[in-house]
Amino acid sequence: MKKSVILIHFLFFSLAVVFSQQASLNSHLELPYITKNDVVVKHLGYTLSYNEKYEQANWVAYELTANETDKIVGRSNDFRPDTEVRTGSADNADYINSGYDRGHLAPAADMGWSAQAMQESFFYSNMSPQTPSFNRGIWKRLEEQVRQWAADNHAIYVVTGPVLKPNLPTIGHDKVAVPNHYYKVILDYTQPELKGIGFIMPNTSSTLSISNYAVSIDSVETVTGINFFPALPNELERNLEKSLCLECWSWNATPSHSSKSVRSTSGSVQCSGITKAGNRCKRMTKSNSGRCSQHENQ
């Protein structure tokens, strides 16, 4: 009898440990690997790593749940410096008459679940100079698609940022760098279909489908040097980040829980490989890996 009681207590303890570990894992899944040089600032709706040299974030990361896509507060439009950035963030004077939009990294529309989260989304630490045609065009379409994925998949983890590199043009008295490209990576960690996807987009207008800019998460890591989702179990991280499954995601901005899109009518997609110059390969491929023969092992 005593052995049975001990066994039951042991089983409950084991389950409690497993659930505790799972909760701990899920609470930090959105965060990239944090280096000793990262200046990390946590706000209610998102966490960011601020880069003083370029006066903007290396990345912003957050979980977006289906419930959080239900908007209860409107845009605040209260752009302001982030006082949590000790070295000082960019400010309004940097963007005035620059010709660039104050482009959100963590979108305001993703923060409509809380008045505080909405207000904090307008910190200049969450802004990056984007061409108007990009910010109000294909980038907006991608943001809308990501919100739909959150609604479709219960919850997703999102990391967004500019591709920062030396010798970028700058604007304003703080010399805010103007990126040539932006990235976004998404992780769906909800069973039964765990999946991940990345995007690299040029900071310019485009009439192409957002799926044309889809790449593996590994490809985004190659371009940015950032290690995404390090809290995942190693084997799962490797498998999710090296693959690109377009059919695993719905490609529209309306509810589509049961349907899945095809790659294209011809079965071909643009290669997700990255060239030596840091650009996405322009070749088309029918390979299940999403890469052409030259980049198959990238």
BAFI-3210 file (N, C-alpha, C; in Angstrom, 3 decimals, decimal comma, padded with zeros to 6 digits):
// residues 298
n [1|2|3|4|5|6|7|8|9|10|11|12|13|14|15|16|17|18|19|20|21|22|23|24|25|26|27|28|29|30|31|32|33|34|35|36|37|38|39|40|41|42|43|44|45|46|47|48|49|50|51|52|53|54|55|56|57|58|59|60|61|62|63|64|65|66|67|68|69|70|71|72|73|74|75|76|77|78|79|80|81|82|83|84|85|86|87|88|89|90|91|92|93|94|95|96|97|98|99|100|101|102|103|104|105|106|107|108|109|110|111|112|113|114|115|116|117|118|119|120|121|122|123|124|125|126|127|128|129|130|131|132|133|134|135|136|137|138|139|140|141|142|143|144|145|146|147|148|149|150|151|152|153|154|155|156|157|158|159|160|161|162|163|164|165|166|167|168|169|170|171|172|173|174|175|176|177|178|179|180|181|182|183|184|185|186|187|188|189|190|191|192|193|194|195|196|197|198|199|200|201|202|203|204|205|206|207|208|209|210|211|212|213|214|215|216|217|218|219|220|221|222|223|224|225|226|227|228|229|230|231|232|233|234|235|236|237|238|239|240|241|242|243|244|245|246|247|248|249|250|251|252|253|254|255|256|257|258|259|260|261|262|263|264|265|266|267|268|269|270|271|272|273|274|275|276|277|278|279|280|281|282|283|284|285|286|287|288|289|290|291|292|293|294|295|296|297|298]
n.u [000,830|001,903|003,918|002,421|001,244|003,527|004,432|002,361|002,595|005,119|004,613|002,843|004,567|006,502|004,966|004,316|006,824|007,408|005,312|005,966|008,499|007,752|006,087|007,945|009,654|007,934|007,419|009,608|010,158|010,074|012,352|015,419|018,851|020,632|023,275|026,312|026,596|024,113|021,591|019,004|015,568|012,543|009,165|005,594|004,204|006,189|009,657|012,863|016,056|018,317|020,200|022,653|024,476|023,174|020,826|018,312|016,304|017,919|016,365|012,890|010,747|008,012|005,156|002,181|-001,128|-004,226|-006,392|-005,322|-005,437|-007,876|-008,977|-009,120|-008,463|-007,715|-005,309|-002,675|-000,915|001,049|003,947|007,121|010,269|012,073|012,378|013,452|015,656|018,837|020,943|019,634|017,076|016,156|014,384|011,548|012,517|014,449|013,096|011,568|010,792|012,358|011,573|011,000|008,919|007,933|008,468|006,854|008,238|007,391|004,141|001,621|-001,000|-000,826|-000,817|-003,212|-004,653|-004,265|-004,143|-001,764|000,164|-000,323|000,390|003,126|004,047|004,596|007,018|010,155|012,206|011,090|010,810|011,759|013,379|011,378|010,550|007,717|006,096|006,782|006,280|003,539|002,590|003,596|004,821|002,879|000,929|002,165|002,239|-000,507|-001,052|000,417|-000,984|-003,313|-002,352|-001,782|-004,381|-005,321|-003,701|-003,772|-001,621|001,397|004,967|006,890|009,541|011,064|012,898|015,358|017,767|020,855|023,860|027,250|027,856|025,343|022,937|021,925|019,550|018,548|019,548|020,497|021,544|020,144|020,130|019,256|017,800|018,393|016,997|014,433|013,496|011,497|010,600|008,716|007,269|005,318|004,309|002,399|000,820|-001,012|000,856|003,851|005,719|007,782|008,745|010,397|011,058|012,530|012,684|013,038|013,491|011,427|008,847|006,550|004,716|004,463|003,426|003,427|004,433|006,451|008,677|009,301|011,457|013,678|014,123|016,751|018,010|017,473|018,904|021,469|021,772|021,399|022,903|021,799|020,687|017,853|015,129|016,476|015,701|014,297|014,206|017,221|017,297|014,740|014,798|016,773|015,511|013,130|014,111|015,680|014,036|011,579|008,316|005,860|003,272|002,366|001,236|-001,505|-002,371|-003,636|-005,547|-007,822|-009,922|-008,852|-008,861|-008,941|-008,004|-005,141|-002,555|-001,135|002,170|002,525|000,856|002,400|003,968|006,466|008,779|010,420|013,850|014,983|017,502|020,500|022,549|026,126|026,393|024,516|021,879|018,594|018,389|017,532|016,653|014,229|012,599|011,530|012,018|011,454|012,758|012,803|014,942|017,332|019,614|022,164|022,047|021,202|022,341|022,625]
n.v [-001,207|001,260|001,504|001,896|004,383|005,952|005,653|006,886|009,514|010,051|009,934|012,106|014,142|013,954|014,599|017,204|018,414|018,104|019,658|022,109|022,575|022,686|024,935|026,861|026,737|027,535|030,165|031,592|031,169|032,916|034,476|035,360|034,106|035,607|037,764|038,889|041,483|042,441|044,832|044,551|045,208|045,046|045,266|045,453|044,125|043,147|042,199|043,664|044,019|046,514|048,431|050,608|051,708|051,738|052,916|051,659|048,684|045,483|043,247|042,568|040,750|038,580|036,824|036,023|035,586|033,914|035,119|037,635|038,839|039,940|043,041|045,582|048,132|051,258|052,667|054,513|056,400|057,847|058,657|058,333|058,825|056,013|055,612|053,548|052,709|053,138|054,507|056,229|056,511|056,808|059,745|061,921|064,042|062,882|061,695|063,609|065,155|063,321|061,601|059,018|056,477|056,005|053,069|050,390|047,701|045,658|045,356|047,897|047,019|044,454|044,826|045,587|044,515|045,610|048,687|049,696|048,098|048,920|051,675|051,423|050,282|052,363|053,423|054,835|053,033|050,854|051,478|051,801|053,156|053,115|052,835|054,577|053,174|050,556|050,155|050,665|048,908|045,894|045,098|045,685|043,912|041,496|041,671|041,583|039,016|037,505|038,006|036,666|034,071|033,720|033,684|031,414|029,369|029,240|030,245|032,032|032,563|035,416|037,060|040,020|042,291|044,728|044,243|044,744|046,327|047,436|050,763|051,671|054,047|057,015|058,793|061,904|063,611|061,777|059,909|057,601|054,435|053,391|050,582|048,144|045,836|043,899|041,513|038,714|036,201|033,306|031,132|028,320|026,654|024,896|021,853|019,801|020,281|021,374|024,140|026,372|029,518|031,901|035,308|037,515|040,751|043,321|046,843|048,303|049,024|046,442|044,257|041,609|038,364|037,732|035,265|034,845|035,852|034,181|032,257|029,787|029,582|029,214|030,482|033,164|033,423|033,154|035,530|037,542|036,832|036,165|033,975|032,281|031,211|029,591|028,258|026,033|022,416|020,880|019,133|019,448|022,185|022,313|020,849|022,299|024,793|024,471|023,761|024,622|024,950|025,755|024,911|024,352|026,526|028,845|031,067|033,701|036,515|036,008|033,931|030,605|027,785|025,135|024,841|024,602|026,240|025,912|025,641|027,010|027,547|026,260|024,638|025,464|027,375|030,363|030,025|029,575|030,023|031,857|034,183|034,808|037,509|038,169|038,297|037,069|034,075|034,033|031,963|029,526|026,684|023,255|021,652|019,906|020,957|023,616|024,888|025,609|023,595|024,637|025,764|023,777|022,508|024,494]
n.w [000,000|000,889|-001,011|-003,316|-002,814|-002,662|-005,283|-006,700|-005,762|-006,799|-009,543|-009,849|-009,087|-011,106|-013,363|-012,682|-012,815|-015,541|-016,705|-015,588|-016,715|-019,392|-019,378|-018,635|-020,848|-022,947|-022,167|-022,894|-025,518|-027,701|-027,684|-029,224|-029,242|-026,695|-026,603|-024,940|-025,669|-026,242|-025,692|-023,865|-023,693|-022,029|-022,721|-022,146|-024,246|-025,934|-026,405|-026,873|-028,548|-028,377|-030,683|-030,421|-032,217|-034,693|-034,013|-033,574|-033,157|-032,983|-033,021|-032,417|-030,292|-029,655|-028,314|-029,999|-029,496|-030,380|-029,087|-028,622|-031,053|-031,227|-031,315|-028,901|-028,264|-029,881|-032,267|-030,792|-031,777|-030,544|-030,838|-029,375|-027,586|-026,221|-022,939|-021,548|-022,859|-022,131|-023,325|-024,897|-027,273|-030,787|-032,027|-032,693|-034,263|-035,834|-037,928|-039,205|-042,249|-043,591|-045,549|-045,036|-043,573|-040,150|-039,387|-037,872|-035,982|-034,126|-034,798|-034,391|-034,597|-033,629|-030,987|-029,996|-027,922|-025,461|-023,726|-022,663|-023,969|-026,567|-026,462|-025,865|-028,167|-029,808|-029,170|-030,100|-030,166|-031,267|-033,870|-037,347|-040,220|-042,984|-046,434|-047,682|-049,564|-049,088|-046,309|-046,167|-047,934|-049,056|-046,652|-044,741|-045,623|-045,017|-042,226|-041,667|-042,559|-040,742|-038,361|-039,002|-039,067|-036,365|-035,350|-036,664|-035,671|-032,918|-031,282|-031,935|-032,290|-032,781|-034,413|-035,382|-037,463|-038,663|-041,304|-040,388|-041,219|-041,918|-043,266|-044,110|-045,361|-043,529|-041,418|-039,897|-036,789|-035,003|-036,605|-037,711|-039,022|-042,334|-043,305|-045,908|-046,159|-044,509|-042,000|-040,936|-038,693|-037,911|-035,560|-035,046|-032,359|-031,605|-031,151|-033,547|-035,553|-035,755|-036,843|-038,817|-040,299|-042,420|-043,534|-045,868|-046,899|-049,334|-048,732|-050,213|-052,654|-053,687|-055,757|-055,649|-054,403|-050,873|-050,263|-052,059|-050,877|-048,879|-046,833|-045,417|-041,838|-041,145|-043,298|-042,779|-040,446|-041,471|-042,934|-040,995|-038,763|-036,371|-033,833|-033,823|-031,767|-029,716|-027,428|-028,096|-028,192|-029,303|-031,648|-032,720|-033,211|-035,227|-037,300|-037,780|-038,537|-040,805|-042,868|-045,399|-045,666|-047,584|-048,005|-045,516|-044,367|-044,353|-046,979|-046,982|-045,841|-044,397|-042,295|-042,417|-041,589|-042,377|-044,956|-047,146|-048,863|-052,157|-053,606|-056,084|-059,235|-061,076|-059,592|-058,921|-056,966|-055,822|-055,165|-051,828|-050,986|-050,041|-051,633|-052,129|-051,954|-050,144|-050,880|-051,787|-053,659|-057,133|-058,675|-059,793|-058,325|-057,983|-055,921|-052,846|-050,702|-051,104|-052,239|-054,818|-056,863|-056,431|-053,923|-052,270|-050,067|-048,236]
ca.u [000,000|002,787|004,617|001,481|001,113|004,787|004,464|001,408|003,217|006,226|004,047|002,347|005,740|007,106|004,111|004,448|008,111|007,270|004,481|006,722|009,530|007,088|005,647|009,142|010,115|007,030|007,437|010,796|010,405|010,200|013,601|016,641|020,001|021,038|024,720|026,743|026,516|022,718|020,934|017,647|014,530|011,272|007,914|004,483|003,820|007,315|011,017|013,731|017,498|018,578|021,532|022,946|025,207|022,226|019,687|017,074|016,425|018,386|015,173|011,807|010,216|006,815|004,152|000,889|-002,146|-005,463|-007,183|-004,721|-005,767|-009,144|-008,577|-010,023|-008,070|-007,267|-003,943|-002,432|-000,138|001,855|005,356|007,944|011,500|011,975|013,215|014,083|016,945|019,670|021,783|018,734|016,607|015,875|013,241|010,743|013,320|015,218|012,274|010,909|011,263|013,346|011,023|010,769|007,919|008,339|007,940|006,818|008,760|006,220|003,049|000,635|-002,205|-000,625|-000,844|-004,532|-005,280|-003,979|-003,818|-000,337|000,920|-000,484|001,211|004,543|004,417|004,975|008,355|011,066|013,028|010,343|010,675|012,869|013,007|010,877|009,965|006,257|005,487|007,046|005,592|002,084|002,284|003,829|005,109|001,578|000,264|002,796|001,765|-001,884|-001,011|000,916|-002,108|-004,228|-001,725|-001,990|-005,772|-005,477|-002,853|-003,909|-000,574|002,659|006,068|007,309|010,727|011,139|013,939|016,052|019,066|021,802|025,223|027,986|027,755|023,974|022,631|021,310|018,689|018,414|020,709|021,003|022,079|019,400|020,443|018,135|018,102|018,003|016,106|013,842|013,209|010,506|010,547|007,517|007,253|004,069|004,720|001,170|000,547|-000,138|001,732|004,866|006,282|008,416|008,949|011,068|010,887|013,479|012,044|013,733|012,798|010,907|007,510|006,477|003,370|004,530|002,833|004,375|005,057|007,661|009,790|009,454|012,715|013,837|014,652|018,205|018,443|017,446|020,039|022,678|021,839|021,415|023,822|021,019|020,242|016,459|014,479|017,446|015,093|013,748|015,098|018,179|016,930|013,552|015,241|017,453|014,551|012,193|014,762|016,309|013,031|010,626|007,081|004,842|001,948|001,986|000,639|-002,546|-001,823|-004,635|-005,754|-009,129|-009,830|-008,673|-008,349|-008,895|-007,385|-003,713|-002,236|-000,101|003,312|002,126|000,182|003,380|004,711|007,789|008,896|011,740|014,809|015,109|018,921|021,068|023,769|027,293|026,186|023,528|020,540|017,911|018,592|016,399|016,267|013,004|012,858|010,409|012,517|010,703|013,540|012,637|016,206|017,852|020,734|023,336|021,884|020,518|022,955|022,869]
ca.v [000,000|002,408|001,606|002,463|005,808|006,576|005,671|007,906|010,811|010,217|010,235|013,479|015,016|013,918|015,373|018,619|018,863|018,201|020,822|023,291|022,777|023,099|026,322|027,693|026,770|028,330|031,565|032,248|030,657|033,962|035,216|034,878|033,971|036,929|037,844|039,821|042,845|042,827|045,719|044,006|045,992|044,315|045,989|044,550|043,299|042,643|042,394|044,071|044,204|047,804|048,613|052,039|052,125|051,963|053,612|050,890|047,348|044,330|042,403|042,610|039,388|038,482|035,802|036,580|034,554|034,150|036,090|038,965|039,427|040,655|044,403|046,257|049,545|051,790|053,190|055,710|057,340|058,657|058,327|058,966|058,103|054,936|055,967|052,338|052,579|054,025|055,355|057,111|056,002|057,835|060,572|062,421|064,917|062,063|061,264|064,743|065,492|062,337|060,833|057,639|056,225|055,417|051,721|049,521|046,334|044,991|046,191|048,421|046,201|043,244|045,231|046,136|043,814|046,314|050,099|049,873|047,487|049,788|052,867|051,062|049,926|053,588|053,857|054,893|051,815|049,880|052,058|051,713|053,924|052,307|053,603|054,541|052,136|049,275|050,112|050,661|047,913|044,468|044,865|045,669|042,656|040,429|041,806|041,097|037,571|036,950|038,030|035,587|032,822|033,625|033,265|030,055|028,376|029,411|031,173|031,934|033,365|036,269|037,900|040,915|043,307|045,177|043,628|045,818|046,077|048,701|051,662|051,992|055,476|057,373|059,978|062,581|064,005|060,572|059,035|056,351|053,702|053,006|049,227|047,745|044,682|043,547|040,088|038,280|034,750|032,898|029,759|027,758|025,576|024,258|020,567|018,692|020,626|022,364|024,638|027,673|030,125|033,189|036,215|038,610|041,632|044,591|048,021|048,986|048,541|045,166|043,747|040,153|037,717|037,660|033,943|034,916|036,259|033,197|031,526|029,035|030,367|029,126|031,493|034,456|033,408|033,378|036,941|038,444|036,388|035,991|032,610|032,335|030,124|028,679|027,517|024,781|021,251|021,037|018,426|020,102|023,473|022,067|020,401|023,377|025,967|024,210|023,445|025,641|024,287|026,760|024,300|024,220|027,782|029,423|032,283|034,746|037,271|035,689|032,637|029,466|026,777|023,804|024,784|024,904|026,706|025,195|026,513|027,866|026,716|025,480|023,782|026,022|028,525|030,970|029,401|030,281|030,151|033,202|034,298|035,328|038,948|038,337|038,431|035,814|033,512|034,308|030,768|028,827|025,273|022,404|020,805|019,991|021,729|025,026|025,444|025,104|022,675|025,351|026,092|022,645|022,176|025,713]
ca.w [000,000|000,950|-002,289|-004,286|-002,512|-003,064|-006,745|-007,158|-005,491|-007,738|-010,858|-009,820|-009,054|-012,438|-014,264|-012,315|-013,337|-016,995|-017,022|-015,206|-017,733|-020,635|-019,202|-018,666|-022,232|-023,766|-021,774|-023,435|-026,866|-028,725|-027,583|-029,863|-028,347|-026,208|-026,430|-023,894|-026,210|-026,454|-024,734|-023,927|-023,024|-022,051|-022,551|-021,861|-025,385|-026,718|-025,905|-027,976|-028,359|-029,013|-031,246|-030,351|-033,412|-035,791|-033,401|-033,725|-032,580|-033,753|-033,138|-031,432|-030,203|-028,830|-028,613|-030,405|-029,366|-031,120|-028,331|-028,738|-032,354|-031,047|-030,965|-027,963|-028,203|-031,163|-032,357|-029,985|-032,594|-029,634|-031,051|-028,347|-027,274|-025,238|-021,796|-021,032|-023,544|-021,316|-024,182|-025,631|-028,564|-031,787|-031,654|-033,805|-035,114|-036,771|-039,053|-039,858|-043,603|-044,052|-046,661|-044,597|-042,544|-038,880|-039,577|-036,695|-036,031|-033,539|-035,325|-033,456|-034,680|-032,828|-029,588|-029,728|-026,794|-024,214|-023,914|-022,380|-025,059|-027,730|-026,266|-025,915|-029,542|-030,504|-028,787|-031,250|-030,169|-032,071|-035,207|-038,287|-041,412|-044,095|-047,522|-047,547|-050,396|-048,439|-045,021|-046,345|-048,959|-048,816|-045,232|-044,077|-045,984|-044,240|-040,843|-041,635|-042,701|-039,472|-037,413|-039,347|-038,628|-034,918|-035,158|-037,188|-035,005|-031,470|-030,836|-032,667|-031,775|-033,881|-034,242|-036,529|-037,349|-039,868|-041,575|-040,101|-041,673|-042,043|-044,424|-044,507|-045,277|-042,256|-041,369|-038,620|-035,977|-034,332|-037,651|-037,724|-040,251|-043,195|-043,781|-047,266|-046,046|-043,221|-041,864|-039,955|-038,531|-037,178|-035,054|-034,523|-031,467|-031,156|-031,783|-033,955|-036,673|-035,422|-038,093|-038,779|-041,610|-042,376|-044,671|-046,068|-047,873|-049,592|-048,253|-051,394|-053,023|-054,404|-056,029|-055,570|-053,237|-049,765|-050,262|-052,873|-050,029|-047,811|-046,789|-044,179|-040,719|-041,285|-044,262|-042,093|-039,522|-042,264|-043,321|-039,838|-037,709|-035,143|-033,564|-033,421|-031,033|-029,105|-026,325|-028,613|-028,168|-030,403|-032,884|-033,254|-033,743|-036,511|-038,315|-038,108|-039,106|-042,099|-043,882|-045,823|-046,099|-047,900|-047,912|-044,107|-043,927|-045,198|-047,603|-047,177|-044,601|-043,847|-041,635|-043,322|-040,672|-042,936|-046,275|-047,250|-050,206|-052,894|-053,849|-057,196|-060,216|-061,819|-058,675|-058,708|-056,080|-055,854|-054,259|-050,554|-050,672|-049,969|-052,423|-051,410|-051,751|-049,086|-051,450|-052,037|-054,995|-058,017|-059,426|-059,415|-058,059|-057,569|-054,849|-051,594|-049,749|-051,409|-052,693|-056,084|-056,691|-055,942|-052,501|-051,650|-048,774|-047,450]
c.u [000,870|003,516|003,727|001,334|002,357|004,868|003,550|001,990|004,352|005,722|003,532|003,503|006,386|006,305|004,234|005,743|008,032|006,474|005,206|007,787|008,920|006,642|006,827|009,666|009,252|007,105|008,624|011,070|010,669|011,573|014,732|017,735|020,496|022,533|025,055|026,662|025,085|022,225|019,443|016,692|013,217|010,111|006,783|004,214|004,954|008,627|011,886|015,190|017,882|020,027|021,819|023,626|024,253|020,948|018,346|017,318|017,088|017,223|014,142|011,147|009,004|005,998|002,864|-000,134|-003,385|-006,323|-006,644|-004,953|-007,123|-008,836|-009,598|-009,644|-007,555|-005,831|-003,807|-001,754|000,721|003,320|006,203|009,207|011,262|012,928|013,891|015,417|017,891|020,543|020,937|018,352|016,513|014,669|012,567|011,556|014,122|014,427|011,631|011,598|012,328|012,886|010,722|009,662|008,586|007,732|008,009|007,521|007,747|005,014|002,096|-000,612|-002,073|-000,742|-002,192|-005,269|-005,082|-003,613|-002,335|000,515|000,848|000,405|002,698|004,987|004,857|006,291|009,254|012,052|012,387|010,152|011,942|012,455|012,617|010,320|008,445|005,607|005,705|006,213|004,081|001,632|002,549|004,156|003,812|000,841|000,847|002,318|000,333|-001,933|-000,556|-000,188|-003,107|-003,664|-001,867|-003,404|-005,986|-004,806|-002,823|-002,894|000,660|003,695|006,689|008,578|010,893|012,301|014,479|017,312|020,099|023,207|025,934|027,638|026,338|023,776|021,909|020,411|018,795|019,696|021,305|021,599|021,454|019,641|019,173|018,449|017,662|016,985|015,565|013,547|012,093|010,570|009,386|007,638|005,858|004,458|003,514|000,971|-000,805|000,905|002,685|005,529|006,906|008,633|009,638|010,774|012,043|012,922|012,866|012,858|012,332|009,548|007,597|005,021|003,342|003,771|003,868|005,074|006,323|008,892|010,022|010,779|012,719|014,361|016,172|018,744|018,459|018,602|021,351|022,856|022,044|022,472|023,132|020,577|018,827|016,030|015,454|016,870|014,455|014,724|015,943|017,740|015,722|013,918|015,894|016,452|013,610|012,870|015,396|015,295|012,173|009,413|006,013|003,440|001,460|001,248|-000,476|-002,044|-002,933|-004,848|-007,166|-009,051|-009,791|-008,089|-008,177|-008,170|-005,918|-003,401|-001,204|001,006|003,023|001,471|001,162|004,136|006,095|007,712|010,282|012,618|014,956|016,562|019,395|022,386|024,909|027,159|025,136|022,115|019,908|018,126|017,339|015,956|014,946|013,324|011,565|010,810|011,695|011,442|013,344|013,905|016,614|019,080|021,961|023,275|021,244|021,053|023,215|022,188]
c.v [001,267|002,611|002,255|003,966|006,559|006,710|006,751|009,299|011,096|010,596|011,666|014,471|015,103|014,742|016,866|019,198|019,074|019,444|022,120|023,617|023,271|024,543|027,277|027,832|027,707|029,816|032,322|031,857|031,745|034,607|034,577|034,688|035,365|036,915|038,852|041,279|043,333|043,732|045,383|044,846|045,234|045,261|044,979|043,588|042,686|042,916|042,783|044,092|045,468|047,918|050,115|052,547|052,496|052,654|052,949|049,491|046,367|043,391|042,819|041,247|039,371|037,249|036,521|035,457|034,912|035,193|037,505|039,607|040,129|042,040|045,055|047,736|049,978|052,271|054,440|056,804|058,281|058,238|059,064|058,157|057,051|055,244|054,754|052,061|053,591|054,959|056,353|056,521|057,145|058,656|061,126|063,262|064,125|061,764|062,426|065,073|064,528|061,608|059,396|057,582|055,745|054,014|050,887|048,194|045,398|045,844|046,676|047,539|044,885|043,551|045,815|045,483|044,536|047,763|050,347|049,312|048,349|051,022|052,547|050,648|051,148|054,176|053,863|053,729|050,711|050,371|051,835|052,433|053,021|053,214|053,497|053,416|050,744|049,135|049,958|049,624|046,495|044,160|044,805|044,377|041,476|040,477|041,290|039,576|036,904|036,951|036,926|034,238|032,635|033,149|031,817|029,001|028,511|030,402|030,961|032,816|034,107|037,040|038,705|041,894|043,740|044,348|044,740|045,419|047,417|049,465|051,858|053,502|055,768|058,592|060,590|062,851|062,816|059,563|057,633|055,650|053,338|051,629|049,016|046,603|044,561|042,049|039,873|036,759|034,409|031,442|029,421|026,545|024,861|022,948|020,625|019,065|021,743|022,827|026,010|028,202|031,479|034,014|037,209|039,476|042,895|045,771|048,884|048,410|047,216|044,767|042,229|039,635|037,649|036,297|033,908|035,275|035,286|032,455|030,677|029,960|030,340|030,206|032,875|034,537|033,687|034,858|037,858|038,100|036,178|034,542|032,667|031,053|029,123|027,864|026,212|023,631|021,229|020,382|019,070|021,445|023,294|021,738|021,519|024,500|025,719|024,026|024,661|024,931|025,342|026,206|024,171|025,448|028,202|030,760|033,257|035,424|037,113|034,294|031,491|028,306|025,420|023,716|025,134|025,262|025,810|026,171|027,492|026,964|025,852|024,514|024,310|027,204|029,119|030,313|030,239|030,465|031,590|033,224|034,839|036,819|039,233|038,526|037,068|035,365|033,715|033,092|030,200|027,346|024,547|021,479|020,991|020,813|023,229|025,694|024,826|024,224|023,362|025,595|024,950|022,348|023,375|025,618]
c.w [000,000|-000,371|-003,341|-004,089|-002,951|-004,578|-007,295|-006,960|-006,473|-009,122|-010,921|-009,829|-010,435|-013,424|-013,977|-012,863|-014,839|-017,373|-016,688|-016,237|-019,029|-020,549|-019,264|-020,082|-023,052|-023,429|-022,357|-024,887|-027,884|-028,754|-028,381|-028,814|-027,974|-025,912|-025,337|-024,358|-026,402|-025,326|-024,802|-023,087|-023,149|-021,810|-022,387|-023,016|-026,156|-026,002|-027,091|-027,548|-029,114|-029,468|-031,328|-031,616|-034,547|-035,320|-033,720|-033,174|-033,541|-034,036|-032,101|-031,461|-029,284|-029,222|-028,987|-030,371|-030,183|-030,411|-028,493|-030,096|-032,327|-030,493|-030,051|-027,777|-029,571|-031,107|-031,488|-030,810|-031,743|-029,743|-030,015|-028,098|-026,198|-024,092|-021,166|-021,725|-022,916|-022,152|-024,970|-026,975|-029,563|-031,324|-032,906|-034,786|-036,143|-038,049|-039,817|-041,190|-044,136|-045,304|-046,296|-043,552|-041,262|-038,846|-038,307|-036,981|-035,380|-033,920|-034,242|-033,441|-033,922|-031,342|-029,177|-028,582|-025,471|-024,518|-023,670|-023,506|-026,312|-027,610|-026,423|-027,311|-030,335|-029,986|-030,021|-031,277|-031,003|-033,502|-036,033|-039,563|-042,587|-045,183|-047,410|-048,341|-049,827|-047,167|-045,184|-047,367|-048,508|-047,361|-044,424|-044,378|-045,217|-042,789|-040,706|-041,728|-041,400|-038,417|-037,719|-038,926|-037,125|-034,617|-035,588|-036,322|-033,488|-030,920|-031,686|-031,978|-032,956|-033,497|-035,527|-036,349|-038,691|-040,073|-041,470|-040,517|-041,845|-043,323|-044,952|-044,480|-043,961|-042,409|-039,975|-037,867|-035,223|-035,309|-037,582|-039,060|-041,006|-043,793|-045,224|-047,238|-044,620|-043,200|-040,843|-039,895|-037,608|-036,793|-034,558|-033,688|-030,870|-031,903|-032,500|-035,025|-036,278|-036,711|-037,891|-040,185|-041,421|-043,617|-044,681|-047,198|-048,083|-049,193|-049,430|-051,738|-053,770|-054,583|-055,979|-054,359|-052,127|-049,717|-051,116|-052,047|-048,872|-047,946|-045,516|-043,084|-040,740|-042,216|-043,623|-041,098|-040,256|-042,589|-042,119|-038,800|-036,378|-035,019|-033,006|-032,703|-030,411|-027,953|-026,782|-028,368|-029,437|-031,708|-033,536|-033,869|-035,109|-037,607|-038,739|-038,886|-040,472|-043,224|-044,220|-046,398|-046,333|-047,725|-046,472|-043,584|-044,883|-045,724|-047,975|-045,845|-044,069|-043,256|-042,627|-042,539|-041,331|-044,267|-046,213|-048,691|-050,855|-053,208|-054,973|-058,219|-060,984|-060,937|-058,371|-057,746|-056,248|-054,802|-052,985|-050,147|-050,724|-050,734|-051,571|-051,129|-050,676|-049,583|-051,643|-053,473|-055,847|-058,830|-058,911|-059,236|-057,691|-056,430|-053,576|-050,542|-049,947|-051,900|-054,025|-055,818|-056,099|-054,440|-051,709|-050,246|-047,892|-046,084]
res [m|k|k|s|v|i|l|i|h|f|l|f|f|s|l|a|v|v|f|s|q|q|a|s|l|n|s|h|l|e|l|p|y|i|t|k|n|d|v|v|v|k|h|l|g|y|t|l|s|y|n|e|k|y|e|q|a|n|w|v|a|y|e|l|t|a|n|e|t|d|k|i|v|g|r|s|n|d|f|r|p|d|t|e|v|r|t|g|s|a|d|n|a|d|y|i|n|s|g|y|d|r|g|h|l|a|p|a|a|d|m|g|w|s|a|q|a|m|q|e|s|f|f|y|s|n|m|s|p|q|t|p|s|f|n|r|g|i|w|k|r|l|e|e|q|v|r|q|w|a|a|d|n|h|a|i|y|v|v|t|g|p|v|l|k|p|n|l|p|t|i|g|h|d|k|v|a|v|p|n|h|y|y|k|v|i|l|d|y|t|q|p|e|l|k|g|i|g|f|i|m|p|n|t|s|s|t|l|s|i|s|n|y|a|v|s|i|d|s|v|e|t|v|t|g|i|n|f|f|p|a|l|p|n|e|l|e|r|n|l|e|k|s|l|c|l|e|c|w|s|w|n|a|t|p|s|h|s|s|k|s|v|r|s|t|s|g|s|v|q|c|s|g|i|t|k|a|g|n|r|c|k|r|m|t|k|s|n|s|g|r|c|s|q|h|e|n|q]
***
